Amino acid sequence: MPLNDFCFSFNTVMPLFLVMFIGFLLRFKALDAVTAGRVNWLVFNCALPLMLFRDIANSDFSAALDIKLICIAVVSTLIVFLCTFLIAPKIVKPEEEGAFVQGAFRGNYAILGLQLIANIMGDAQTGKAAVITTFIIPVYNVLAILALTLKSIDAGQRLSASESIKKASINIIKNPLILGILAGIPFSFLRAGTPQFQLPLFLQSALNSIAGLATPLALLVIGASINTGRIRNKFKPAAIAAVIKLILTPLIFVPIALLTGVTGEQAVILFVLFASPTAVSSYIMAESMGNDGALAANIVLITTLGSLFTFTAGVFLLRRAGVI
């Protein structure tokens, strides 16, 4: 029934945005810019890495390592990057190109995406979704640094391609999310080889407590960072980037993936990956690398608000098509 499918889609997506809305309200009292920055540091450096560690450690890594899924995700991201990189000079101003390209391909998958997948498929099915983070986050970082370096309007910020890749590599090695995933892999293999192996109960309980903070705190911070007054600022380039990120990318690449035989959980992961709003960190990186920070912030805002509708519509369509 269409109504049942819509209710499923709405009930899957809306909880994330209600928490974000609470964060938006808290920005006037508890979550000012300084406090939100500290909470965001806590999420990125502690809660989220531990959540990924827990998900990987409690899953069978060899079973969750889906090479086909990873290849589709990485190749599709590279194609979007290359296309937006080439068309950017034709549709935005030179000073806007770096922020535009980054905003069109770099999604907030680790925070919004993993939780949405858990809402759709259940918490027990997040192993494969977490594993793909190991590959997509480095790709995001490398491509973002390349785009922001090559398109920088600040000559003092421009690096050679080799310097850009070196900088990206250092950022990847130090990335807490990658470290959390890598730390969980040995425990995953140990559990696969010794099914009776379990982390000590006290450690598992502590992990669950801290990891459970990751998504709600992250959503509160995202909500607190929303500034609707920015929407008019550089609206046109931000809207074009949002259309590419939220609509065109999933609309093109999910059907292609389905034609290759992708089904069920794989299709859900790819849809959420492609349709996730632009990562909040893209604004910070654009600002620090001599690019258009105002445009980057507006892309984050528009894609975040717009994803409420595109996520709901996408889940509804996948449900109607029998994929979910």
N, C-alpha and C positions, 0 to 999 in steps of 0.2 A: 504494500500500500504506500503511495507517495507520501501521505501524511505521516505514517510511521517512520519512513525513511528520513523525512525532514526533521521529525522530533529527535531521532537518533543523532542526526548531524548537529542540530542545535544544542542538544544536551552534551555532546562531545566537546564542542568548541566554546560554548558560552562560559563555563567555569573559569577558563583561563582569562577571559576578558573581564569577568567580574572582579577577579583578584587585581587585575591591572587597574580597573576603575577605582577600587579601594585605594590603591597606591596613588592614583591621580588626586583623590580627595585628601590623602595624608600629606601631600606635598605642601599644603598650606599650613600644616602644623608640625607634624613629626618628621617628615622626610624632606627636609630642605636639601639644597644642592650638596652641602658638605656631608650631611648624614647619609644621603643616598649614595654618594661616592664611597663612603666607608663600607656601607652594606654591600655595594657592588663588588668591592675588593674582597670582602668575606666570601661572597658567593663564588667569584671566579677563582680564588686561590685556595679555598677550603671546601665549601659545601658541594660545589659541582664536581670537582675532581674526585671527591669521596663517593659521590653518587655514581659516577662512571666506573670507579674502581669496584664498587659493590655489584653493579650490574654485570660487569665483565667477570668478576671472580665467581659469581653465582651462576654463570652460564657456561656452556660448552663452546669454547672459542673456536675449535675446529669446525663445529657444526654451524656456528654463527658467522663464520668467515665465508661470505657469499661472493666469490670472485666476479661472477657475472653482474651482480647488483652493484658492486664497487666500480667496475669498469663503466657501466652505464652512467652512474652518478658522476664520476670524474670526467669522462669524455663529454657528457652533456654540459657540465660546468665550464669546461674549456671552450666548447663551441659558443656558449652564451658570452663568455669573456671576449673571445676573438671578434664576434659579431658586433658587440657593443663598442669595443675598442676601435673598430674600423668605421662605424657609423657615427660615433660621437662627434667628430669634427663637423659633420654635416647638419647636426640638429641642436647642438649646444655651443655656447661660447667657449673659446680656448681655455679660459680660467675655470670653467665648469667641468671639463672633460674627465679629470681624475675622479672626482667625487661621483660623477654620473656613472662611469664605468663600474666603480666599486659597488655603488648602490644597486646596480642592476643585476649583479650575480651573487653577492655575498649575503647569505641568509643567516637568520638567528636560529639555526637548527638545534644546537646543543641545549638551548633553554626552552624555547617554545616547542620545537619540533619533537624532541624526545617525550615531553609530557603529553603532547597531542597523540602521538603514536600509542603511548600507554593507555590513554583514554579510549582509543579506538579498539586496540587489540588486547588490552589487558597488561598489567604490570609484568606478568611472566614472559611476555613476548618481546621484551625490549633489548634482549641480548644482541640480535642482529642489527638493530637500530643503533645501539651504542658502538658496536664494532666499526660501523661505517664512519663514525666520527673520527676514528684514528686516521682515516685517509682523506676525508673531506676538509678537515680543519687545516692541515698543512697546505692543501691546494688553495683554499681561501686566502691563507696568509701570504703565500708566494705570489699569487695573482694580484692581491690587493697592493702589496708593496711595489710590484712591477708597474701596475697602473698608476699609482700615486707618485711614483718616482718619475716615470717617463712622461707623465702629463702634468707634472708640478709646474706651477707658475712662478715659483721661487727658485731662481737659479742656484741659490745657496743650498737648496735641498736636493738638487739633482745628483743622482749617483749613476755610475755605469751599470750595465746589466749584471756584470759579475759581482759588483758591490751590492746591488739590490738582492741578488740571490743569496749572497753571504749573509746579509742582514736578515733576510727571511728565514734562513736556515737556523740562525741563532735564536730567533724568536720562536721557532717551532720547537727546538730542543728545550727551551725554557718554559714552554707553554704548560701551565698546570693541568689542563685537560688531557693533553697527550701523556703527561707523566702519570696521571691517575689511571688512564687506560693501560699503559704499559705495565704499571705495577700490578694490575689485576690479572694480566695474561698468565703468569706462572701459576697462580691459584686456580685459574680456569682449567689449565691442562692437568694440574694435580687432581682436581675434582673429577675430570673426565676419566683419568686413569685409575682413580680410587674413589668410586662412587660414594663410599661411606664417609669420605672426608668432608668436614664442615668447619668453617671458622668457629672459634670458641664463642659460646653463646653471648658472653659479656661483650666481646668485640663486635659481633654481628648486631647486637642491640644498640651499641654506641654508634656504629656506622649508620644504622637505619635512622637514628635520631638526627644526626648531623646531615646526612644525605637528604632526609625529608625536608630540610630547610631550603634546599637549593632552589626548587621551582617556585614556591610561594614568595620567597624573598626576592628572587630575580624578577618575577612578575610585578611585585610591588614597586621595585626600583624602576622598571620600564614604565609603569604607570606614572610614577612620580616625575619622570623625565619628560613626559608629554607636555608640550607647550603649544596649545592650539593657536596662539597668536602668530606662530611661525608659518601657518599654512599659506598665507598670501605671499610670503617671501620666496621668490624663485619657484613659483608654483608650477609653471609649465615644464621645465626640465625635470623637476621632481616627479610630476605626474607621469611623464613619459617613462622614467626609470621604474616607477611603481607598476605601470602596465606591463613592462617587460618582466619584472620580477614576479608579480603576483598572478598574471594572466597568461601572457604569451609562453613563458618558459614551461609551466606545467601543462598548458594546453597543447603544446607541440611535442614535448618529450615523454609525457606519460603515455599517450597513445602509441608512440613509436616503441616504447618499452613493452607495452602490452602486445604489440605485434611480434616482438622477439620471444614471446612466451612467458613474460613476467606475470605473475598472478598473486592474489592474496596479500600476504604480509609484504612481499617485495614491492608491489604496486603502491601500497599505503606509504611505505618508507620513502619511495621516490617522489610521490605526490607531495608529501609533507616537506621533504628536502627542497624541492623546486619551488613550492609555494610559500615557504617561510618568509616572513618580513625581513627587511634588511637588518643586519646585526647592529646593535647599539654601538659597539666598539668601532664601527666604520667612521662614525663622526669624530671620535677621539683621534683615530689614525689620520684621517684627512686633515684635521686641524694641525696636527703636529708635523705633517710632512709638506706644508706649504700649499695645500689645496683648498678648495672652497668648502669651509666648514659649515657655513650657513646652508648650502645646498645639501650637504651630507646629512645634516640634522633634519632637514625637511623631508628627505627621502625616507629616513627612519620613521618619522612621524606619520607620513601618508601611508607607507606600507604597513605599519603596525595597525593603524585604524582600519585600513582597507582589508587586511587579512581576516578580520572578523567575518566579512561577507564572502571572500574568496575561499577561505577554509571551509565554511559552512556549505557553500555551493559545491566545492570539490568533493567533500565527503558524501554529500547527497548524491552526486552523479556516480561516484564509485559504488555507492550502496545500490542505486537503481540498476547499475550495470552488472550487479552480482559479484563484483570484485571483493567486496567486504562481506 
